[in-house]
Every structure is written in C-alpha cells, then in structure tokens.
C-alpha cells in the first residue's frame, strides 16, 4: 500500500478531476474538458471512469464495478481489484451496499438511493459526433442549443426502419438544456437516469467529464407520433423468472436454441436467493 | 412622403458593405435596398466579388464595414451584423434561405432527401414525424422529385436533382429572403426557366 497514493492518482490530479466534476454537476449535461491521465490500463477499458472513481473515493467507501451488467467479467474484476489494491476500500457485488459504483453499459436494476454515486465509463461523450464530425462545430451547437440535427438522426431511423431503431446510447435532454450521450447503456435504462443518486460520466481518451445531479430531469428525445419506448427483449429470465429486467440473449447450441437471462447478475442472484427459481434456475 | 413609405416597406437594406482580403478588395461600399417580392440579380465577372457580397449579407463572412438591415416580421429594421449568433442562426433557418452554387455544400450527403428537406422544420421545433414527412414529400413534388425518392440519399441523385433538393430544403420554412449563388448551374434548361 505504501507504493501508491490512496486510489492510485496523486492528490493534485484528484483535485483537478474534482473541479471538473463540480463544474459538471453545476452545469448538468455539459461536457467539461479535463486533463485525463495515463492509467495502467488501455483506453477503452474505462480509464475515464477509473479516474472519476479515484477522485471521488474515500477510505470508507464500498466499491462495486459493473461490466455490461455483470460483476464477474474481466473488466469488472480487474477494475475492482485495482481499487482493492491501490485504495484498500471494501468491495461488494450488491448494489444496495455499494456507495461508489463504476459501470460500463448498464444501470443496476435495483433502484439507486441518495448517497450513492454511479460512475459511467464513456467511450464517445459527444452525442452529435456521428452527425457533425467537427468538434468546433459541435461545441458551438451545444452553446447555441442548436439541436435540430439530433432529430434528423431519429427521423432517418424511422424512415429507414419504421421505428426509432437506436437501441443504446440513446440521446437525452438534461434539464431542458444540454443534449447528452448517456454512454452506451441500453435505452431500457434511460428512464433510470432520473435518480436520487449522483451520476458522473468519465471519458478518458476524449478527456471529458459530465454529470447528472440527483433528481435532475432527463428526457429521451423522440417525436410526438413516435414516442420514446424503453424496449427490452420479449421474454423472462430463465434463471430467476424476472419479466421486468433487461435481458441478455444466450445462444445455447447450433440448433438455434437460446435462453434469456438477466443482464444484471447481482439483481438475478438476489432474486434466486429469494427462491424465485424459474425454468432453469437453481438457487444461487 | 413617398420616401418615408418606402423606408418602412424595405425588406433588406445594405449600406456601405465592405470586405477586404488583406490588401485585396472583396467588395467595397456596396449599398442597395431590396423590397418584398423584388428579384435582384448581381452580375459581374468571376472574381468580381459576387459571392463575397452574398456571403457577407448572409452572415457567413464577417464584413469589414457597413450595415445589413433586415426587416423582421414585426416590421422593425435590425442590423443583422450586430445580432447575436443564436438570433442570426434562427433567422438563417426561418426567414432566410441560402442556396449554394454547389448542391453538395448545401446538403447533408449522408442523410436521406426527406431528412434534408425536413431538417429546417426540426431545427425550429417540429416534433411530429408524420407531418414533417408529409411536408417534405410535398416540397419534393413541388421541385419535381418523385415521391418514392424521399428515402434515397442525395448521393443517388443527379446533379440537377441535388440542386432542386437543395432549393426545396431551403424553401420549406417559407423564407422571406432567399440568397442564391448561381443556383441554376446544374439545372436542365426547362427547370431553369421555371
């Protein structure tokens, strides 16, 4: 433990990141530039999220990491171990017990509470990026609230697919002002962006931090005649029987058999402990 | 008496507009009044500053001097050069239209024809897909583009069709002033005449 400062980053760096976080919280949805550091992991593994987590973490925190809903995939395990080793904080897989949760591509099914911090790993923070390649121009569009182009994208979706086909990274309007990319969470999770918890977004490679403070209005963009729909796969979890959680599709064999299971492993495991065993489920 | 009436009736008034590129003159001390319904053509050799003048008036270039007064829907003359950027952008997608010489400059090439035509509507707050699409199809027909091309991208259109698409995209919000920079370059003679 003496080899590292608490939570790996030095205190000056953490101060710099905290300033960016505070500005982000003060201007919900606004992308604050920050001097992203090299982290001992490659870009794309959550360097932005790790830096934000390191900056907000205290020795009393309990830390949880989610990777695509799961607590036990490579990304989640290695980031969790990283902070176990460099900060010595307690870690958990239970959403309720965690005070800082770093996540990639999901919001936990268990509703978050006041006092919790959800840290998102963000690959591309700019929601207008694929419509307008110029950073100078997108910044101007944000400052002038020039967001017509975002609806052009949704228009194209409907004209090509008959419905808004954007299924993840679904753009949202934060507090009626900034259009924000909620990171590649499924649009099923979009309604959960209105939360009592603090939500922080860190993009390491792109050097941006943005935030959604508790109880902030977050609206998913849509058309009057094509309203936003928080869609998920039709079916119930084969392990716990939940019909209201986001489901992963698992291909079982070459004959086309498949099963659906909860993407949120902690949520699923807890339900199985409460003996919600379904078709294939054995108590966890 | 007649002068006073005309002063309030004028749509666009350009006064002493100048633009320099270093020591070279783009345009110098241009002044004219434009009235509603009037069509003004600016003729000159290439390099004489026609496009410079147009871009200065439309707010795409910052002139070095002069005023561009535009009469808003409330009848008040305002200097568009002193407007804030949001005001000028709003003007640029409601009361004003700008048709580029090259259709590619004025179109989004990776967005369908319908999306191109509907963009201005969405930019001013239209949020009903059905009516945006109906308006877009209506305007495509007015510029003689078949209805079934609405979901094709402009890159699948001929040069003349792209130009007509650009015109439709500009006219959909019913602008009161249209700037055109040699817009009929790629058009068929029959369409040019129209």
Boltz contact constraints between the chains, C-beta under 6 A:
constraints:
  - contact:
      token1: [A, 144]
      token2: [B, 86]
      max_distance: 6.0
  - contact:
      token1: [A, 148]
      token2: [B, 122]
      max_distance: 6.0
  - contact:
      token1: [A, 148]
      token2: [B, 123]
      max_distance: 6.0
  - contact:
      token1: [A, 151]
      token2: [B, 122]
      max_distance: 6.0
  - contact:
      token1: [A, 152]
      token2: [B, 111]
      max_distance: 6.0
  - contact:
      token1: [A, 152]
      token2: [B, 115]
      max_distance: 6.0
  - contact:
      token1: [A, 152]
      token2: [B, 119]
      max_distance: 6.0
  - contact:
      token1: [A, 152]
      token2: [B, 122]
      max_distance: 6.0
  - contact:
      token1: [A, 155]
      token2: [B, 115]
      max_distance: 6.0
  - contact:
      token1: [A, 155]
      token2: [B, 118]
      max_distance: 6.0
  - contact:
      token1: [A, 156]
      token2: [B, 115]
      max_distance: 6.0
  - contact:
      token1: [A, 158]
      token2: [B, 129]
      max_distance: 6.0
  - contact:
      token1: [A, 159]
      token2: [B, 112]
      max_distance: 6.0
  - contact:
      token1: [A, 159]
      token2: [B, 114]
      max_distance: 6.0
  - contact:
      token1: [A, 159]
      token2: [B, 151]
      max_distance: 6.0
  - contact:
      token1: [A, 223]
      token2: [B, 127]
      max_distance: 6.0
  - contact:
      token1: [A, 223]
      token2: [B, 129]
      max_distance: 6.0
  - contact:
      token1: [A, 224]
      token2: [B, 127]
      max_distance: 6.0
  - contact:
      token1: [A, 224]
      token2: [B, 128]
      max_distance: 6.0
  - contact:
      token1: [A, 225]
      token2: [B, 128]
      max_distance: 6.0
  - contact:
      token1: [A, 225]
      token2: [B, 129]
      max_distance: 6.0
  - contact:
      token1: [A, 225]
      token2: [B, 130]
      max_distance: 6.0
  - contact:
      token1: [A, 226]
      token2: [B, 129]
      max_distance: 6.0
